[in-house]
């Protein structure tokens, strides 16, 4: 769970400002989109050993792997949400003298929030997968490592129990995010 949450924080922390940049700058979007799209073609199982070589073992490389999985849905939904903000509303705010930061805080962010939160909800769910894959490939002390041991021992019952637990963790994160979403939208 710690790996998934740390990776989610890292992925969200990078995706939100980058999403804002891409939504507001066509040049930045054109320059970054091919690389971001290419990054999604790389399987997490193939990236994990590279992260272990570059960053060592432990929490950091697994959190970075989780961040890579969380990053894309948050980025895409942030760009979509910001681009769908009504230009008439933004124009009216500019006429009323709202500055760049006021526009972001009072107009763009609240109107894009449902889309951004959908990306966060999706990303948090994927972070569990990233943590499991990271532990499966790089080792660790969590459910991914447990899956690896159960696979080697052909423990079918244990595999199903662990997979059920992984699913329940993803559902719990999804539900928690929905709860936060409802509280924030009030």
Secondary structure, DSSP 8 states (H G I E B T S, - for coil): -HHHHHHHHHHHHHHHHHHHHHHH-HHHHHHHHHHHHHHTTS-HHHHHHHHHHHH-SSHHHHHHHHHHHHHHHHHHHHHHHHHTS-HHHHHHHHHTT--HHHIIIIIIHHHHHHHHHHHHHHHHHHHHHHHHHHHHHH--SSHHHHHHHHHHTT-HHHHHHHHHHHHHHHHHHHHHHHHHHHHHH-
